[in-house]
Amino acid sequence: MTGTYDHLIERLESIGEEIADLGMDRLRASIEGEAETYGNEERQLGKARRAIEKAANELRRI
C-alpha cells in the first residue's frame, strides 16, 4: 500500500509549513514590538505544528 496516503501526507506537511511561517511572522512582530501576546500565540502555533507533524508521521507508518 505504499503511496496510499501520500497526498494526505503532502497536504499535512504543507499545512505544517504554513503554521511554521505564521510562527515566524509572530516572532518578527514580537521583536519589532508589534505583538504583545506573542508568547502564548507562538506556543499554541507550535503545538498545532507538532500535532500536524505527528499526524503525517502516523500516516507514513500505515
C-alpha positions as CSV (number, residue, x, y, z in Angstrom):
1,M,0.0,0.0,0.0
2,T,2.9,2.3,-0.5
3,G,1.7,5.7,-1.6
4,T,-1.9,5.3,-0.4
5,Y,-1.7,8.3,1.9
6,D,0.9,10.3,0.1
7,H,-1.5,13.0,-0.9
8,L,-2.7,13.5,2.7
9,I,0.9,13.5,4.0
10,E,1.8,16.2,1.5
11,R,-1.1,18.3,2.5
12,L,-0.3,17.9,6.1
13,E,3.3,18.9,5.5
14,S,2.2,21.9,3.6
15,I,-0.1,22.9,6.5
16,G,2.7,22.4,8.9
17,E,4.9,24.7,6.9
18,E,2.2,27.4,6.8
19,I,1.9,27.2,10.6
20,A,5.7,27.5,11.0
21,D,5.6,30.6,8.8
22,L,2.9,32.1,10.9
23,G,5.0,31.4,14.0
24,M,8.0,33.2,12.4
25,D,5.7,36.1,11.5
26,R,4.6,36.4,15.1
27,L,8.3,36.2,16.2
28,R,9.2,39.1,13.9
29,A,6.3,41.1,15.1
30,S,7.3,40.5,18.7
31,I,10.9,41.5,18.0
32,E,9.7,44.7,16.3
33,G,7.4,45.4,19.3
34,E,4.2,45.0,17.4
35,A,2.8,42.0,19.3
36,E,2.2,41.9,23.0
37,T,0.8,38.4,23.2
38,Y,3.4,36.6,21.1
39,G,4.4,34.1,23.7
40,N,1.1,32.4,24.2
41,E,0.2,32.5,20.5
42,E,3.6,31.1,19.5
43,R,3.2,28.2,21.9
44,Q,-0.2,27.4,20.5
45,L,1.1,27.5,16.9
46,G,4.0,25.3,17.9
47,K,1.6,22.7,19.5
48,A,-0.5,22.8,16.3
49,R,2.5,22.3,14.1
50,R,3.7,19.4,16.1
51,A,0.3,17.8,16.0
52,I,0.2,18.1,12.2
53,E,3.7,16.6,12.0
54,K,2.6,13.7,14.3
55,A,-0.4,13.0,12.1
56,A,1.8,12.9,8.9
57,N,4.2,10.5,10.7
58,E,1.4,8.3,11.7
59,L,0.1,8.1,8.1
60,R,3.6,7.1,7.0
61,R,3.5,4.1,9.3
62,I,0.3,2.7,7.8
